[in-house]
Structures are given as C-alpha cells and as structure tokens.
Amino acid sequence: MADPMTQSSQISSSQGLNDGHSASSKDSSVNDLVHWRDPKKSGVVFGVSLLLLLSLAAFSVISVVSYLLLALLCVTISFRIYKSVIQAVQKSSDGHPFKALMEKDVTVPPETFRKHVDACLTQVNRVLKQMSRLFLVQDLVDSLKLAVVMWLMTYVGAVFNGITILILADILLFSVPPIYEKNKTQIDRYIGIARTQVNTTIAKLQEKLPGAMKRCKAE
C-alpha cells in the first residue's frame, strides 16, 4: 500500500501537470486567434471586440451593457415565444426550449476560484515588487527609463483617450502577428539594430553616472 505522503505528492504533481497543460492550451488558443489560424473564428473575435470598443467610445459603459443585455433578452424571449407557438400548433410536449442549458451547472467551484485568486495575487505581488524597485530607485537607469516612458505617455494621453488606445491595441493585436510572421527575417534584423543602439546608449549613460551610483549599480 502506498505511503499517504507519496500519494499526496503524486496528486499534487498530477494537478500541476494538468494546470500546466491547461495554461499551455489557453496560450495556444490565443496564439491561434491572433495569428488567424482559423480566419472565421479570428474574424468573429476581432469583429466583436472592435464593435464593443467602438460602442464604448460612442456610449457610456452602462448604456452598452444595458443594450447588450436587452438584445440578449429580446432574442431569448422571442425564441421562447416562437417555440411555445410551434408546440401549441403541433400539439407537442417538447418542454422548455432552454431546458438543456438550464440544467447545466454554471456555478464556479471553490477550487477554481481559489486557483485564479492565487494566480492574480502572484501577479499583483510581482507588480508591487517591481514598482517598489523602480520608484525607490534601486536601479537608477531603470527608474530613468520609467520616467522617460511616463513623460512620453503624457503626450499620448493628450492625443488619445483610454478607449482609443484600447481600439488601437485591439487592431494591432490582430494585425501585427500575421505581418510579423510573414516578414520575420527583416523585422528581426531591424529589431536587432534598434536593440544594439539602445544598449549602446544605456552603456554610455551608465559610464557617465557618478562613481557612487555606479558602485550601487554594481552591487
């Protein structure tokens, strides 16, 4: 008979493998979407997400959510009435048209909820640690990089609002991956040149730092 500790470790390892396979499958499905492996599915996701963002740009969040729920209710109520009329005419007893969906379990298992909460907590702690490192100037060069990015973002914010940026991000998310896949060699070469220039500039900046700061950097 197996040792309880051994059984526990085996169960934990199998759960870890299952979580890993689940995460990799999700990543693969997202990757397939943005690379348009299935043009019909990618087109639907891109069209719905873009339409939703454009709606949010034109109307308030409350209005968009209300219209979506109202449209869903109109569809379900119309279908319910239609099936009831058909059953009355044909004198059938098929029952509720959404019976199969109503019998499905839509509750969230506590284990699934805790797993996602733990994953979110890990990401939040990672972000907080990174923010503490940047804002408390643990590395002067990295903090200066953040300052430059934030300064550039002030100009972006003056031209675009949040919804506009999300619309552009959605368009880029579904257009850049296939373009990069078709022109990977040329794009990688230009990215390498740009990365070399950035690294050279950073190295020159680090050489001009005061001695105390460079010693802190070395530590």
Number of C-alpha atoms within 10 A of each C-alpha: 3 6 8 9 9 10 11 11 12 12 12 12 12 12 12 12 12 12 13 12 12 12 12 12 12 12 12 11 13 13 13 15 22 22 20 17 13 11 13 11 13 18 15 12 15 18 14 12 15 17 13 15 19 15 16 18 17 11 12 11 12 10 13 17 15 12 12 13 12 12 12 12 12 12 11 14 12 12 14 14 12 13 16 19 12 11 14 11 9 9 10 10 9 10 10 11 15 11 10 8 9 10 8 8 8 8 6 8 9 8 9 10 11 11 12 11 12 12 11 12 12 12 12 12 11 12 12 12 11 12 13 12 15 19 15 11 13 13 16 19 18 15 17 14 13 14 14 11 11 12 11 11 13 11 10 13 11 8 10 14 11 10 15 15 14 16 19 13 12 17 15 12 15 18 14 12 17 15 12 14 11 10 11 12 11 11 14 12 11 11 12 12 11 12 12 12 12 12 11 12 12 15 12 11 11 16 11 11 14 9 11 9 15 15 10 11 14 8 6
